[in-house]
Amino acid sequence: MPEKIYVIGHRNPDTDSICAAISYARLKESLGMSRVIPCRAGKINRETEFVLNSFGVEAPLLLKDLHLRVKDLLSDPIPTVGPKTSLLEVWKIMQEKNQKTLPVVDNKEQMIGMITVGDLSGSYIENMADYDLSPLHVSVKNIVRSLNGSLLAGDEEQELSGKVYVGAMRHETLESYVGNGDIVLMGDRQKAQRIALSQGVSALILTGGATLTPELEDLAGQSNSVVISVPHDTFTAARLLPMTAPVQSAMKTEGIISFNEDDLISEVKEKMLQTRYRNYPVLDEQGKVVGLISRYHLLSLSRKKVILVDHNELGQAVVGTDQAQILEVVDHHRVGGIQTGEPILFRNEPVGSTCTIVAKCYRDWGIVPDKGIAGIMLGAILSDTVIFKSPTCTGRDKEIAAYLADLAGVDPKEFGVQMFKAASNLGELSVDELIEEDLKEFTMGDLRMGIGQFSVMGIEGLEQLRVELSQRLEELRSQRAMDYLMLMVTDLLEENTELFICSSQPEEIAKAFDKPLANGSIFLPGVLSRKKQIVPPLSKYFLR
């Protein structure tokens, strides 16, 4: 089965990041690539939610990290058995499924033990040496099923116990051997059958397909004996009888090492190297068995495969990207610090939106996106270019947007205004939501910076949040050990930004823009773009 390929944008994803992941994954599927999964590295904001809902497109899978976990080693589901399953049936399942270990589960699928081929062998030899089924509690149902028999008398839910005899002796000798509660195997010898039933045996197993006469059927009922007819000869039936014991009589219940499906491979590997078990059961959060892993799985281990969209810096990527195999990058930002072990497809263009590049890929391959995909790519372009007002916007963005709008059947500017209005009410958001909704991390020399952006259609209500906003910025900066943490509150109507600055030296940011610092922020008229109008001046100032 082909490995999964995850298509994912940056942390704290914006509309472009989410829509690019969905659209690019859909393109790969159209090109014949299987198991391509669009993902997101964080919560979907209200703007993105509006776009997806407008075109009926499902949100991508939340992927918290790219670390290898136990569940990544699991493939097909494994068979499990119940505690009452016969040892013979367990053996047949092992043979059919090529499994040498089976988990034993209760009626709620919770693991209660493990059975191995070695356990079956040991149980068989032990029971062959001592033909006493008393401690095994063998059910009539198991004997009938395992030996392909027919129940002639008695209750199949009954459990049998007692010593096992083969009635191949003289009648007088048989009478002195068998007694109440014993189990006797014999063929079509009616006089011997009568003696066994008269002695009150718990079960009479008739071999070779033998049956009872009406008279003996009545006697079986009077003696409360179970009578089973099996097609096997007496030797074969006697040999198989111990294997009709329930698996709970042979399974291991102590010393079992199990793992959770979300356990990290790095932690599991260490524990497996310290022990010598053939297989280890894997459980989900409810304690249900979802698979088995072995050292073989560690030998065949491979890194997760990922395609990055709308970013190319590890500081912005989902946790664990440094341990994954990066197959492609599709982005429109500056080239950051990602390194790969082999050549990859790296498509980076100076346009206003990653979805502009993705839409161009559709064109390059001669594939027309459906209405939903065209619509969400349009929404992403309108978001990143601020309805074509951002200095990052290019003629190519406008041309692609017009093409997508025609496919989606919407007016781009009208849709853009609706989109921003749906997500720009300051009064409905907490301070944490304002900061975290579109926060990106940058490294400039030795400095770690976080720059968030929140766009509004008018800044009513901002003054009431100023003190709380500044306090929370400082708390987050300290928690994340950042040198600078900033938030752009961008007014799309007036086309300006107020940049809140949190640092021990906020005046350095003010100097970078040559603007006065007042109440922990600077006012930047005409500034709409983080990528084009915030990051470059900061890079120039701090990397000079």
C-alpha positions as CSV (number, residue, x, y, z in Angstrom):
1,M,0.0,0.0,0.0
2,P,1.4,3.5,-0.9
3,E,2.6,5.6,2.0
4,K,0.5,8.6,3.1
5,I,1.6,12.0,1.9
6,Y,0.6,14.9,4.0
7,V,0.1,18.4,2.4
8,I,0.3,21.0,5.1
9,G,0.7,24.7,5.7
10,H,2.3,26.6,8.6
11,R,1.3,26.8,12.2
12,N,-1.6,29.2,13.1
13,P,-2.9,28.7,9.6
14,D,-4.5,31.4,7.6
15,T,-6.9,31.1,4.7
16,D,-4.1,30.8,2.1
17,S,-2.4,28.0,4.1
18,I,-5.5,25.9,4.5
19,C,-6.9,26.4,1.0
20,A,-3.5,25.8,-0.6
21,A,-3.2,22.4,1.3
22,I,-6.7,21.3,0.2
23,S,-6.3,22.4,-3.4
24,Y,-2.8,21.1,-3.9
25,A,-3.7,17.7,-2.4
26,R,-6.8,17.5,-4.8
27,L,-4.5,18.3,-7.7
28,K,-2.1,15.5,-6.8
29,E,-5.0,13.1,-6.6
30,S,-6.2,14.2,-10.1
31,L,-2.7,13.4,-11.3
32,G,-3.0,9.8,-10.0
33,M,-1.2,10.1,-6.7
34,S,-3.0,8.1,-4.0
35,R,-3.2,8.7,-0.3
36,V,-2.5,12.4,-0.4
37,I,-4.0,14.0,2.7
38,P,-4.6,17.7,3.1
39,C,-3.8,18.8,6.7
40,R,-3.7,21.8,9.0
41,A,-1.2,22.6,11.7
42,G,-3.7,24.5,14.0
43,K,-7.1,25.8,14.5
44,I,-9.2,27.2,11.6
45,N,-10.0,30.9,12.0
46,R,-13.3,32.4,11.3
47,E,-12.3,33.8,7.9
48,T,-11.2,30.5,6.7
49,E,-14.3,28.8,8.1
50,F,-16.4,31.3,6.1
51,V,-14.6,30.5,2.9
52,L,-14.8,26.7,3.3
53,N,-18.5,26.8,4.3
54,S,-19.3,29.1,1.4
55,F,-18.2,26.5,-1.1
56,G,-19.1,23.3,0.9
57,V,-15.5,22.2,1.3
58,E,-14.5,20.1,4.3
59,A,-11.8,21.3,6.6
60,P,-8.5,19.4,6.4
61,L,-7.2,16.9,9.0
62,L,-5.6,18.4,12.1
63,L,-2.0,17.2,12.3
64,K,-0.4,18.1,15.6
65,D,3.1,16.9,14.6
66,L,5.1,14.8,12.2
67,H,6.8,12.6,14.8
68,L,6.6,8.9,14.0
69,R,4.2,7.2,16.3
70,V,3.2,3.6,16.9
71,K,0.0,3.9,14.8
72,D,2.2,4.8,11.8
73,L,3.6,1.3,11.9
74,L,0.2,-0.4,11.8
75,S,-1.3,-1.6,8.5
76,D,-4.1,-4.1,8.3
77,P,-6.2,-4.8,11.4
78,I,-5.3,-8.0,13.2
79,P,-7.6,-10.8,14.3
80,T,-8.5,-11.1,18.0
81,V,-10.2,-14.0,19.8
82,G,-12.5,-14.2,22.8
83,P,-11.5,-16.1,26.0
84,K,-13.9,-19.0,25.2
85,T,-12.5,-19.6,21.7
86,S,-11.1,-23.1,21.4
87,L,-7.3,-23.6,21.1
88,L,-7.9,-25.5,17.8
89,E,-9.9,-22.5,16.4
90,V,-7.1,-20.2,17.6
91,W,-4.6,-22.4,15.7
92,K,-6.6,-22.3,12.5
93,I,-6.9,-18.4,12.7
94,M,-3.1,-18.2,13.2
95,Q,-2.5,-20.4,10.1
96,E,-5.0,-18.5,8.0
97,K,-3.8,-15.0,9.0
98,N,-0.1,-16.0,9.2
99,Q,0.0,-14.7,12.8
100,K,2.1,-16.3,15.6
101,T,0.5,-14.1,18.3
102,L,-3.1,-13.2,18.9
103,P,-4.6,-10.9,21.5
104,V,-7.5,-12.3,23.6
105,V,-10.2,-9.7,24.3
106,D,-13.4,-9.5,26.3
107,N,-16.9,-8.6,24.9
108,K,-15.9,-4.9,25.1
109,E,-12.8,-5.5,23.0
110,Q,-10.5,-4.8,26.0
111,M,-7.4,-6.9,26.0
112,I,-7.3,-9.6,28.8
113,G,-4.4,-11.7,27.6
114,M,-2.1,-13.0,24.8
115,I,-1.8,-16.4,23.2
116,T,1.3,-17.5,21.1
117,V,2.1,-20.5,19.0
118,G,4.5,-21.5,21.8
119,D,1.6,-21.4,24.3
120,L,-0.5,-23.6,22.1
121,S,2.3,-26.2,21.8
122,G,2.9,-26.2,25.5
123,S,-0.8,-26.6,26.3
124,Y,-1.2,-29.4,23.8
125,I,1.7,-31.5,25.1
126,E,0.6,-30.9,28.7
127,N,-2.9,-31.9,28.1
128,M,-1.9,-35.0,26.1
129,A,0.1,-36.2,29.0
130,D,-2.8,-35.8,31.4
131,Y,-6.2,-36.6,29.9
132,D,-8.1,-34.8,32.6
133,L,-10.2,-31.9,31.4
134,S,-11.5,-31.0,34.8
135,P,-9.5,-27.7,35.1
136,L,-10.1,-26.7,31.5
137,H,-13.9,-26.2,31.5
138,V,-14.4,-27.3,28.0
139,S,-17.7,-26.2,26.5
140,V,-19.9,-28.5,24.5
141,K,-20.1,-25.8,21.9
142,N,-16.3,-25.8,21.4
143,I,-16.2,-29.6,20.9
144,V,-19.1,-29.5,18.3
145,R,-17.5,-26.6,16.4
146,S,-13.9,-27.7,16.6
147,L,-14.5,-31.4,15.7
148,N,-17.3,-30.6,13.1
149,G,-19.7,-32.6,15.2
150,S,-23.4,-32.8,15.7
151,L,-25.1,-32.6,19.1
152,L,-27.4,-35.6,19.7
153,A,-28.3,-35.0,23.3
154,G,-27.6,-32.3,26.0
155,D,-27.1,-28.5,26.0
156,E,-24.4,-26.9,23.9
157,E,-23.9,-24.2,26.5
158,Q,-22.9,-26.8,29.1
159,E,-19.3,-27.1,30.2
160,L,-17.6,-30.5,30.6
161,S,-15.0,-31.7,33.0
162,G,-13.6,-35.0,34.0
163,K,-11.1,-37.6,32.8
164,V,-11.1,-38.7,29.2
165,Y,-11.2,-42.4,28.2
166,V,-11.3,-44.2,24.9
167,G,-13.9,-47.0,25.1
168,A,-11.9,-49.6,23.2
169,M,-11.8,-52.2,26.0
170,R,-14.1,-55.2,26.9
171,H,-17.5,-54.2,28.3
172,E,-16.7,-55.5,31.8
173,T,-13.4,-53.6,31.9
174,L,-15.1,-50.4,30.6
175,E,-17.6,-50.6,33.4
176,S,-14.9,-50.7,36.0
177,Y,-13.0,-47.8,34.4
178,V,-15.6,-45.1,33.6
179,G,-17.9,-43.4,36.1
180,N,-20.0,-40.3,36.8
181,G,-18.6,-37.1,35.2
182,D,-16.1,-38.8,32.8
183,I,-15.8,-38.2,29.1
184,V,-15.8,-41.3,26.8
185,L,-14.9,-41.6,23.1
186,M,-16.1,-44.7,21.2
187,G,-17.5,-45.8,17.9
188,D,-20.8,-47.6,17.0
189,R,-20.6,-50.2,19.7
190,Q,-24.2,-50.0,21.2
191,K,-23.5,-52.2,24.2
192,A,-20.5,-50.1,25.2
193,Q,-22.6,-47.0,24.6
194,R,-25.2,-48.3,27.0
195,I,-22.7,-49.1,29.7
196,A,-21.1,-45.6,29.5
197,L,-24.5,-43.8,29.7
198,S,-25.6,-46.1,32.5
199,Q,-22.5,-45.1,34.4
200,G,-23.5,-41.4,34.2
201,V,-20.7,-40.1,32.0
202,S,-20.9,-36.3,31.5
203,A,-20.3,-36.8,27.7
204,L,-20.2,-39.5,25.2
205,I,-18.4,-38.7,22.0
206,L,-19.3,-41.0,19.1
207,T,-16.6,-41.2,16.4
208,G,-16.8,-42.2,12.8
209,G,-20.2,-40.4,12.5
210,A,-21.9,-43.0,14.8
211,T,-25.4,-42.2,16.2
212,L,-27.7,-43.4,19.0
213,T,-30.7,-45.7,18.8
214,P,-33.9,-44.2,20.1
215,E,-33.6,-46.4,23.3
216,L,-30.1,-45.0,24.0
217,E,-31.3,-41.4,23.3
218,D,-33.8,-41.9,26.1
219,L,-31.1,-43.3,28.4
220,A,-28.9,-40.2,27.6
221,G,-31.7,-37.9,28.7
222,Q,-32.2,-39.9,31.9
223,S,-28.5,-39.7,32.8
224,N,-28.2,-36.1,31.7
225,S,-25.3,-37.0,29.5
226,V,-24.1,-35.0,26.5
227,V,-23.8,-37.0,23.3
228,I,-21.9,-35.7,20.3
229,S,-21.3,-37.4,17.0
230,V,-18.1,-36.5,15.1
231,P,-16.9,-37.6,11.7
232,H,-13.3,-38.3,12.8
233,D,-11.9,-41.7,13.7
234,T,-11.4,-42.4,17.4
235,F,-7.6,-41.7,17.4
236,T,-8.0,-38.4,15.6
237,A,-10.9,-37.3,17.8
238,A,-8.9,-38.2,21.0
239,R,-5.9,-36.3,19.7
240,L,-8.0,-33.1,18.9
241,L,-10.1,-33.2,22.1
242,P,-7.6,-31.3,24.3
243,M,-7.5,-28.6,21.7
244,T,-11.1,-27.8,22.3
245,A,-10.2,-26.3,25.6
246,P,-10.8,-22.5,25.8
247,V,-8.0,-20.2,25.0
248,Q,-8.2,-18.6,28.5
249,S,-6.8,-21.9,29.8
250,A,-3.5,-21.3,28.0
251,M,-3.2,-17.5,27.5
252,K,-0.7,-15.3,29.3
253,T,-2.1,-12.6,31.5
254,E,0.9,-11.3,33.3
255,G,4.1,-9.6,32.1
256,I,2.5,-8.4,28.9
257,I,4.1,-5.2,27.5
258,S,1.7,-3.1,25.4
259,F,1.9,0.3,23.8
260,N,-0.5,3.0,23.0
261,E,-1.1,3.9,19.4
262,D,0.0,7.5,20.1
263,D,3.3,6.6,21.7
264,L,6.4,8.0,20.1
265,I,8.6,5.5,18.2
266,S,11.7,6.8,19.9
267,E,10.3,5.8,23.3
268,V,8.9,2.5,22.1
269,K,12.1,1.5,20.4
270,E,14.0,1.7,23.7
271,K,11.6,-0.5,25.5
272,M,11.5,-3.1,22.8
273,L,15.3,-3.3,22.8
274,Q,15.2,-4.1,26.5
275,T,12.8,-7.0,26.1
276,R,12.6,-10.1,23.9
277,Y,9.0,-10.6,23.0
278,R,8.0,-11.6,19.5
279,N,5.0,-9.1,19.3
280,Y,3.7,-6.2,21.3
281,P,0.0,-5.4,21.4
282,V,-1.0,-1.8,20.5
283,L,-4.0,-0.2,22.3
284,D,-6.1,2.9,21.5
285,E,-7.3,5.4,24.1
286,Q,-10.2,3.1,25.1
287,G,-7.9,0.2,25.7
288,K,-9.0,-1.7,22.6
289,V,-6.5,-3.7,20.6
290,V,-5.7,-2.0,17.3
291,G,-2.7,-4.0,16.2
292,L,0.6,-5.7,16.9
293,I,4.1,-4.5,16.4
294,S,7.5,-6.2,16.4
295,R,11.2,-5.5,15.9
296,Y,10.5,-6.1,12.2
297,H,8.4,-2.9,12.1
298,L,11.4,-0.9,13.3
299,L,13.6,-2.3,10.5
300,S,11.1,-1.2,7.9
301,L,10.6,2.2,9.5
302,S,10.5,5.2,7.1
303,R,10.0,8.9,7.7
304,K,6.6,10.5,7.1
305,K,6.3,12.2,3.7
306,V,5.2,15.8,3.6
307,I,4.6,18.6,1.1
308,L,4.9,22.1,2.5
309,V,2.6,24.9,1.3
310,D,2.6,28.6,2.2
311,H,5.9,28.4,4.2
312,N,9.4,27.1,4.0
313,E,10.9,27.8,7.4
314,L,11.1,25.2,10.2
315,G,10.2,27.8,12.7
316,Q,6.7,28.1,11.1
317,A,6.3,24.4,10.2
318,V,4.4,21.8,12.1
319,V,6.4,20.2,14.9
320,G,8.5,17.3,13.7
321,T,9.0,18.5,10.2
322,D,12.8,18.2,10.7
323,Q,12.3,14.4,11.1
324,A,10.0,14.1,8.0
325,Q,10.9,13.6,4.4
326,I,10.0,16.8,2.6
327,L,8.9,16.0,-1.0
328,E,7.9,19.5,-2.3
329,V,7.6,23.1,-1.2
330,V,5.0,25.5,-2.8
331,D,5.4,28.9,-1.4
332,H,5.4,32.7,-2.0
333,H,7.5,33.9,0.9
334,R,11.2,34.5,1.4
335,V,13.4,31.4,1.4
336,G,14.2,30.4,5.0
337,G,16.2,27.7,6.6
338,I,14.8,24.4,5.4
339,Q,17.4,21.8,4.3
340,T,16.7,18.5,2.6
341,G,18.8,15.4,2.0
342,E,17.9,15.1,-1.6
343,P,16.7,17.3,-4.5
344,I,13.0,18.3,-4.3
345,L,10.5,20.2,-6.3
346,F,10.7,23.8,-4.8
347,R,8.2,26.2,-6.4
348,N,8.5,29.7,-5.0
349,E,7.1,32.7,-6.8
350,P,6.8,36.4,-5.9
351,V,3.0,36.6,-6.0
352,G,0.4,37.6,-3.4
353,S,-0.9,34.1,-2.5
354,T,0.2,30.5,-2.5
355,C,-3.1,29.6,-4.1
356,T,-2.2,31.7,-7.1
357,I,0.7,29.3,-7.6
358,V,-1.5,26.3,-7.0
359,A,-4.0,27.5,-9.6
360,K,-1.2,28.0,-12.1
361,C,-0.2,24.3,-11.4
362,Y,-3.8,23.3,-12.3
363,R,-3.4,25.2,-15.6
364,D,0.0,23.8,-16.3
365,W,-1.4,20.3,-16.1
366,G,-4.5,21.2,-18.1
367,I,-6.9,20.4,-15.2
368,V,-9.9,22.6,-14.4
369,P,-10.7,22.7,-10.7
370,D,-14.3,22.1,-9.6
371,K,-16.4,25.0,-8.3
372,G,-15.6,24.3,-4.6
373,I,-11.8,24.2,-5.1
374,A,-11.9,27.2,-7.4
375,G,-13.9,29.1,-4.8
376,I,-11.6,28.4,-1.9
377,M,-8.5,29.3,-4.0
378,L,-10.2,32.6,-4.9
379,G,-10.9,33.2,-1.2
380,A,-7.3,32.6,-0.3
381,I,-6.0,35.1,-3.0
382,L,-8.5,37.7,-1.8
383,S,-7.4,37.2,1.8
384,D,-3.6,37.4,1.2
385,T,-3.9,40.3,-1.2
386,V,-6.5,42.1,1.0
387,I,-8.9,42.2,-2.0
388,F,-6.0,43.3,-4.3
389,K,-5.0,46.3,-2.0
390,S,-1.8,44.7,-0.6
391,P,1.5,45.7,-2.2
392,T,2.2,42.0,-2.5
393,C,-0.6,41.7,-5.1
394,T,0.6,41.2,-8.7
395,G,-1.1,41.2,-12.0
396,R,-0.9,37.4,-12.0
397,D,-2.9,37.3,-8.8
398,K,-5.7,39.4,-10.3
399,E,-5.7,37.4,-13.5
400,I,-5.9,34.1,-11.7
401,A,-8.5,35.5,-9.3
402,A,-10.7,36.5,-12.3
403,Y,-10.4,33.0,-13.8
404,L,-11.3,31.3,-10.5
405,A,-14.2,33.7,-9.8
406,D,-15.7,32.7,-13.1
407,L,-15.5,29.0,-12.2
408,A,-16.8,29.6,-8.7
409,G,-19.7,31.9,-10.0
410,V,-19.0,34.8,-7.6
411,D,-18.0,38.4,-7.8
412,P,-14.5,38.6,-6.3
413,K,-14.8,42.0,-4.6
414,E,-18.2,41.3,-3.1
415,F,-17.1,38.0,-1.8
416,G,-13.9,39.5,-0.4
417,V,-15.9,42.1,1.6
418,Q,-18.2,39.4,3.0
419,M,-15.3,37.3,3.9
420,F,-13.5,40.0,5.9
421,K,-16.7,41.2,7.6
422,A,-17.3,37.6,8.8
423,A,-14.0,37.6,10.7
424,S,-13.2,41.2,11.7
425,N,-15.4,42.0,14.7
426,L,-13.0,42.9,17.6
427,G,-15.8,42.7,20.2
428,E,-16.4,38.9,19.5
429,L,-12.8,37.8,20.0
430,S,-10.6,37.3,23.0
431,V,-7.1,38.8,23.3
432,D,-5.5,35.4,22.8
433,E,-7.5,34.9,19.6
434,L,-6.4,38.3,18.3
435,I,-2.7,37.4,18.9
436,E,-2.7,33.7,17.9
437,E,-5.0,33.8,14.9
438,D,-2.3,34.5,12.3
439,L,1.0,34.5,14.3
440,K,4.2,33.6,12.5
441,E,7.7,33.2,13.9
442,F,10.8,34.6,12.2
443,T,14.5,34.4,12.9
444,M,16.7,37.4,12.2
445,G,20.3,36.8,13.1
446,D,20.2,35.8,16.8
447,L,16.8,37.3,17.3
448,R,13.5,35.3,17.6
449,M,10.5,37.3,16.5
450,G,6.8,36.6,16.5
451,I,4.6,38.7,14.2
452,G,0.8,38.3,14.3
453,Q,-1.7,40.0,12.1
454,F,-5.4,40.6,12.6
455,S,-7.4,42.5,9.9
456,V,-10.5,44.5,10.8
457,M,-13.1,46.5,8.9
458,G,-12.7,49.6,11.2
459,I,-10.9,49.7,14.6
460,E,-13.9,50.3,16.9
461,G,-13.2,48.8,20.2
462,L,-9.4,48.6,19.9
463,E,-8.7,51.2,22.7
464,Q,-10.7,49.1,25.2
465,L,-8.4,46.2,24.5
466,R,-5.0,48.1,24.5
467,V,-3.9,47.4,28.1
468,E,-5.0,43.8,28.1
469,L,-3.4,43.2,24.7
470,S,-0.1,44.6,25.8
471,Q,0.0,42.6,29.0
472,R,-0.8,39.4,27.2
473,L,1.8,40.0,24.5
474,E,4.4,40.3,27.2
475,E,3.3,37.1,28.9
476,L,3.4,35.1,25.7
477,R,6.8,36.6,24.7
478,S,8.2,35.5,28.0
479,Q,6.7,32.0,27.8
480,R,8.1,31.4,24.3
481,A,11.5,33.0,25.0
482,M,11.1,35.5,22.1
483,D,13.1,38.7,21.8
484,Y,10.2,40.5,20.1
485,L,6.5,39.7,19.9
486,M,4.4,42.0,17.7
487,L,0.8,42.2,16.5
488,M,-0.4,44.0,13.4
489,V,-4.0,45.3,13.8
490,T,-4.7,46.2,10.1
491,D,-7.7,48.4,9.2
492,L,-8.8,47.3,5.7
493,L,-11.2,50.3,5.4
494,E,-8.6,53.0,6.1
495,E,-5.7,50.9,4.8
496,N,-3.3,51.3,7.8
497,T,-1.9,49.2,10.6
498,E,-1.2,49.8,14.2
499,L,1.8,47.7,15.2
500,F,1.8,46.6,18.9
501,I,5.3,45.9,20.1
502,C,6.4,43.8,23.1
503,S,10.1,43.7,23.9
504,S,12.7,45.0,26.4
505,Q,13.7,47.3,23.6
506,P,10.5,48.3,21.7
507,E,12.2,51.5,20.5
508,E,14.4,49.4,18.1
509,I,11.3,48.4,16.2
510,A,10.2,52.1,16.0
511,K,13.6,53.0,14.7
512,A,13.4,50.3,12.0
513,F,10.2,52.1,10.7
514,D,11.3,55.6,11.6
515,K,8.1,56.1,13.5
516,P,7.4,57.4,17.0
517,L,6.6,54.9,19.7
518,A,3.4,55.7,21.7
519,N,1.7,53.5,24.3
520,G,3.7,50.4,23.2
521,S,2.8,50.7,19.5
522,I,3.6,52.5,16.3
523,F,1.1,53.7,13.6
524,L,1.9,52.7,10.0
525,P,-0.2,54.4,7.3
526,G,-0.6,52.4,4.1
527,V,0.8,49.2,5.6
528,L,-1.3,46.1,4.9
529,S,1.3,43.3,4.3
530,R,3.4,41.6,6.9
531,K,5.5,39.9,4.2
532,K,6.1,43.0,2.0
533,Q,6.0,45.9,4.5
534,I,6.9,44.6,7.9
535,V,9.4,41.8,7.5
536,P,11.7,43.5,4.9
537,P,12.3,46.7,7.0
538,L,13.0,44.6,10.1
539,S,15.4,42.4,8.2
540,K,17.2,45.4,6.8
541,Y,17.5,47.0,10.3
542,F,18.5,44.0,12.3
543,L,20.7,42.3,9.8
544,R,22.6,45.4,8.7
